[in-house]
Amino acid sequence: MEFKHKSVLLNETIESLNVKPDGIYVDGTLGGGGHSYEICKRLGEKGRLIGIDQDADAIEAASLRLKEFKDKISLVHSNYNNIKSVVNDLGINKVDGIVLDLGVSSYQLDNPERGFTYREDVPLDMRMDRESSMTARDIVNDYSEMELFRVIKDYGEEQFAKNIAKHIVKARSEKPIETTGELNEIIKAAIPAKMREHGGHPSKKTYQAIRIELNHELTVLENSLDTMIELLNPKGRLSIITFHSLEDRIVKNIFRKNMNPCTCPPDFPVCVCGKKPTGRIITRKPIVPSEEEIAENKRAKSSKLRVFERI
């Protein structure tokens, strides 16, 4: 299956980076190379792009898509959590812009063998990095009822998390849960029929939760943002596209903390903690897709772009 992914908020994201012809830019979630392609088009002879992705299929697809720019790109199979060591290994200390397009690519969702989809009956997988040994099957069959409840409630924001966790544990006591089809039936049975009529597919939130847990998506995001801001040159920008409230909250809070790190009590006349801002938030409110973009690409609907600029 060909690696296809329609980049959301493409023009808005590229504009937000203020690409300089001789700048160094990092695409931390390379995917099919949509954002990277637009960055490369704006780079001069001395400009450079570093693309990082934990999915080997994405690296392969992007290297084809970006082949006309091969002299100015470095593509690295890694997680953006390792961004500092990736750029340092290339002999670079600072960069002029970083872009992250979070969530799952259309290719990963639409390729049944990757096991992300609840629309076909396939083995439970959901690994973004296929070299990782743990899969969604392990979470579904090995986590305790309490752990499953926590994951589904916290990462899926699913109101029937308790009942879904209970049904999973009951079903797996009879036989291991192997496929998305089996898991779908269990989730369906755990949600009252009248509630299943609204809000899309009944498995949607649970699958999101398992995927986030398996790929440590929120932990990686939370642990990486300060490092990314430190890597930026003055006026360098970090542009991040999120797809659900949990990611967006992390980005918003870390940007705020970097813009106003002072920990002094509010009634102190002057700051004594000595913590200085590292930059400023460019997007007071997140940038969201236009009606036209949502009509063309339904997956853009929940996307939000937030931008931070280094002092």
LOKEDREN-370174 format. One line per field, with one value per residue (C-alpha): residue in three letters; residue number from 1; x, y, z. Coordinates in steps of 0.1 Angstrom, whole numbers. Example, Ala and Ser with C-alpha at 12.3 -4.5 7.8 and 13.67 -1.06 7.14 Angstrom:
LOKEDREN-370174
rest: c(ala, ser)
nr: c(1, 2)
east: c(123, 137)
north: c(-45, -11)
up: c(78, 71)
end
This chain:
LOKEDREN-370174
rest: c(met, glu, phe, lys, his, lys, ser, val, leu, leu, asn, glu, thr, ile, glu, ser, leu, asn, val, lys, pro, asp, gly, ile, tyr, val, asp, gly, thr, leu, gly, gly, gly, gly, his, ser, tyr, glu, ile, cys, lys, arg, leu, gly, glu, lys, gly, arg, leu, ile, gly, ile, asp, gln, asp, ala, asp, ala, ile, glu, ala, ala, ser, leu, arg, leu, lys, glu, phe, lys, asp, lys, ile, ser, leu, val, his, ser, asn, tyr, asn, asn, ile, lys, ser, val, val, asn, asp, leu, gly, ile, asn, lys, val, asp, gly, ile, val, leu, asp, leu, gly, val, ser, ser, tyr, gln, leu, asp, asn, pro, glu, arg, gly, phe, thr, tyr, arg, glu, asp, val, pro, leu, asp, met, arg, met, asp, arg, glu, ser, ser, met, thr, ala, arg, asp, ile, val, asn, asp, tyr, ser, glu, met, glu, leu, phe, arg, val, ile, lys, asp, tyr, gly, glu, glu, gln, phe, ala, lys, asn, ile, ala, lys, his, ile, val, lys, ala, arg, ser, glu, lys, pro, ile, glu, thr, thr, gly, glu, leu, asn, glu, ile, ile, lys, ala, ala, ile, pro, ala, lys, met, arg, glu, his, gly, gly, his, pro, ser, lys, lys, thr, tyr, gln, ala, ile, arg, ile, glu, leu, asn, his, glu, leu, thr, val, leu, glu, asn, ser, leu, asp, thr, met, ile, glu, leu, leu, asn, pro, lys, gly, arg, leu, ser, ile, ile, thr, phe, his, ser, leu, glu, asp, arg, ile, val, lys, asn, ile, phe, arg, lys, asn, met, asn, pro, cys, thr, cys, pro, pro, asp, phe, pro, val, cys, val, cys, gly, lys, lys, pro, thr, gly, arg, ile, ile, thr, arg, lys, pro, ile, val, pro, ser, glu, glu, glu, ile, ala, glu, asn, lys, arg, ala, lys, ser, ser, lys, leu, arg, val, phe, glu, arg, ile)
nr: c(1, 2, 3, 4, 5, 6, 7, 8, 9, 10, 11, 12, 13, 14, 15, 16, 17, 18, 19, 20, 21, 22, 23, 24, 25, 26, 27, 28, 29, 30, 31, 32, 33, 34, 35, 36, 37, 38, 39, 40, 41, 42, 43, 44, 45, 46, 47, 48, 49, 50, 51, 52, 53, 54, 55, 56, 57, 58, 59, 60, 61, 62, 63, 64, 65, 66, 67, 68, 69, 70, 71, 72, 73, 74, 75, 76, 77, 78, 79, 80, 81, 82, 83, 84, 85, 86, 87, 88, 89, 90, 91, 92, 93, 94, 95, 96, 97, 98, 99, 100, 101, 102, 103, 104, 105, 106, 107, 108, 109, 110, 111, 112, 113, 114, 115, 116, 117, 118, 119, 120, 121, 122, 123, 124, 125, 126, 127, 128, 129, 130, 131, 132, 133, 134, 135, 136, 137, 138, 139, 140, 141, 142, 143, 144, 145, 146, 147, 148, 149, 150, 151, 152, 153, 154, 155, 156, 157, 158, 159, 160, 161, 162, 163, 164, 165, 166, 167, 168, 169, 170, 171, 172, 173, 174, 175, 176, 177, 178, 179, 180, 181, 182, 183, 184, 185, 186, 187, 188, 189, 190, 191, 192, 193, 194, 195, 196, 197, 198, 199, 200, 201, 202, 203, 204, 205, 206, 207, 208, 209, 210, 211, 212, 213, 214, 215, 216, 217, 218, 219, 220, 221, 222, 223, 224, 225, 226, 227, 228, 229, 230, 231, 232, 233, 234, 235, 236, 237, 238, 239, 240, 241, 242, 243, 244, 245, 246, 247, 248, 249, 250, 251, 252, 253, 254, 255, 256, 257, 258, 259, 260, 261, 262, 263, 264, 265, 266, 267, 268, 269, 270, 271, 272, 273, 274, 275, 276, 277, 278, 279, 280, 281, 282, 283, 284, 285, 286, 287, 288, 289, 290, 291, 292, 293, 294, 295, 296, 297, 298, 299, 300, 301, 302, 303, 304, 305, 306, 307, 308, 309, 310, 311)
east: c(0, 13, 21, -5, -12, -29, -11, -36, -32, -4, -2, -8, 20, 45, 37, 40, 76, 89, 112, 146, 164, 196, 178, 179, 145, 133, 102, 98, 69, 79, 50, 47, 68, 40, 53, 89, 83, 69, 98, 124, 108, 116, 152, 183, 216, 227, 193, 188, 159, 161, 132, 125, 99, 97, 78, 102, 75, 73, 110, 109, 79, 93, 127, 109, 88, 117, 143, 146, 160, 183, 214, 198, 179, 188, 161, 164, 145, 139, 114, 112, 118, 155, 156, 186, 208, 196, 206, 238, 248, 245, 269, 241, 235, 207, 179, 156, 123, 106, 73, 53, 21, 9, -15, -17, -11, -39, -16, -14, -51, -61, -36, -54, -22, -10, -39, -50, -84, -117, -133, -119, -112, -74, -48, -45, -12, -12, 26, 40, 75, 72, 105, 89, 81, 49, 16, -20, -28, -4, -22, -57, -47, -21, -31, -52, -88, -77, -49, -73, -99, -72, -60, -94, -107, -76, -65, -99, -120, -145, -175, -180, -143, -151, -176, -154, -124, -147, -160, -124, -112, -143, -139, -101, -106, -123, -98, -71, -85, -66, -83, -99, -132, -132, -124, -151, -178, -166, -167, -201, -215, -202, -219, -257, -275, -290, -256, -242, -265, -245, -209, -195, -181, -183, -147, -132, -122, -110, -87, -73, -66, -48, -28, -17, -7, 12, 32, 37, 24, 16, 47, 69, 52, 55, 91, 102, 88, 113, 142, 128, 125, 161, 172, 158, 179, 165, 134, 132, 97, 81, 48, 27, -5, -26, -57, -73, -77, -51, -23, -35, -35, 1, 13, -7, 6, 42, 42, 26, 52, 80, 65, 59, 81, 80, 71, 69, 36, 13, 15, 53, 62, 92, 103, 129, 128, 150, 132, 133, 110, 125, 101, 66, 34, 26, -9, -30, -58, -49, -52, -80, -88, -111, -146, -131, -103, -127, -150, -120, -104, -127, -96, -86, -117, -102, -68, -53, -20, -1, 32, 60, 89, 122, 136)
north: c(0, 34, 58, 86, 113, 146, 172, 193, 231, 229, 265, 279, 257, 266, 303, 301, 288, 320, 298, 314, 302, 294, 281, 246, 231, 198, 179, 158, 138, 133, 111, 112, 144, 169, 196, 189, 192, 228, 237, 224, 244, 275, 266, 280, 262, 265, 255, 222, 199, 171, 147, 123, 95, 63, 46, 31, 31, 69, 73, 53, 72, 106, 99, 92, 123, 146, 131, 163, 179, 150, 173, 193, 167, 142, 116, 97, 67, 77, 93, 130, 125, 120, 153, 167, 137, 134, 170, 168, 137, 157, 183, 208, 226, 250, 251, 278, 259, 227, 213, 185, 170, 148, 118, 89, 93, 84, 56, 40, 43, 31, 2, -27, -47, -19, -28, 8, 5, -5, -7, -41, -73, -75, -85, -59, -40, -1, 2, 34, 19, -17, -26, -22, -56, -46, -43, -33, -70, -70, -41, -56, -90, -82, -49, -53, -41, -11, -2, -6, 16, 43, 42, 43, 70, 92, 89, 81, 104, 75, 78, 40, 32, 12, -11, -15, -25, -50, -65, -69, -87, -110, -118, -126, -150, -173, -168, -141, -112, -113, -90, -56, -74, -92, -60, -41, -66, -64, -26, -26, -49, -25, 6, 11, 8, 42, 58, 40, 59, 91, 102, 80, 45, 30, 19, 52, 65, 32, 27, 62, 54, 21, 37, 66, 43, 19, 46, 67, 97, 121, 113, 118, 151, 164, 154, 169, 204, 222, 205, 217, 253, 251, 240, 270, 300, 334, 340, 303, 288, 256, 249, 220, 205, 186, 164, 161, 180, 160, 169, 205, 210, 198, 221, 251, 247, 242, 272, 293, 281, 290, 325, 331, 308, 330, 310, 339, 344, 368, 395, 398, 433, 421, 387, 369, 334, 346, 324, 342, 337, 316, 331, 341, 325, 336, 321, 336, 313, 281, 283, 259, 246, 264, 250, 242, 221, 202, 195, 182, 162, 151, 142, 179, 187, 185, 199, 229, 247, 265, 284, 295, 318, 317, 350)
up: c(0, -10, 19, 15, 40, 34, 55, 75, 79, 54, 43, 77, 92, 66, 69, 107, 104, 86, 65, 58, 26, 46, 77, 93, 99, 116, 107, 138, 124, 88, 76, 38, 37, 30, 53, 45, 8, 13, 36, 11, -18, 2, 11, -8, -14, 22, 37, 54, 64, 89, 89, 118, 119, 140, 111, 86, 59, 63, 59, 27, 13, 22, 7, -27, -24, -14, -38, -58, -26, -16, -13, 15, 35, 62, 70, 103, 116, 152, 176, 179, 216, 205, 185, 204, 198, 161, 153, 174, 155, 123, 137, 144, 177, 169, 143, 129, 131, 141, 130, 146, 130, 158, 157, 132, 95, 70, 57, 92, 97, 63, 60, 77, 84, 108, 131, 139, 123, 139, 105, 95, 114, 116, 143, 171, 165, 165, 167, 151, 153, 139, 155, 190, 205, 224, 205, 213, 218, 248, 264, 258, 272, 299, 316, 348, 348, 368, 343, 314, 331, 337, 301, 285, 308, 308, 271, 255, 277, 274, 298, 297, 305, 336, 318, 288, 310, 328, 296, 282, 313, 313, 275, 277, 307, 281, 253, 244, 224, 191, 165, 161, 153, 186, 205, 187, 197, 234, 234, 217, 244, 271, 258, 262, 228, 230, 236, 206, 183, 187, 186, 158, 161, 196, 195, 185, 219, 233, 202, 206, 243, 235, 207, 229, 257, 234, 216, 248, 227, 255, 276, 246, 237, 273, 277, 243, 241, 264, 246, 212, 225, 237, 203, 185, 174, 184, 163, 156, 157, 170, 152, 165, 151, 176, 170, 204, 237, 256, 232, 228, 266, 270, 242, 255, 291, 281, 258, 286, 311, 287, 281, 318, 339, 371, 402, 426, 445, 427, 454, 452, 439, 420, 407, 429, 414, 385, 359, 326, 296, 267, 241, 232, 220, 185, 184, 212, 200, 180, 142, 130, 95, 72, 62, 28, 42, 65, 35, 16, 45, 73, 94, 96, 117, 152, 142, 160, 153, 180, 174, 198, 190, 208, 222)
end
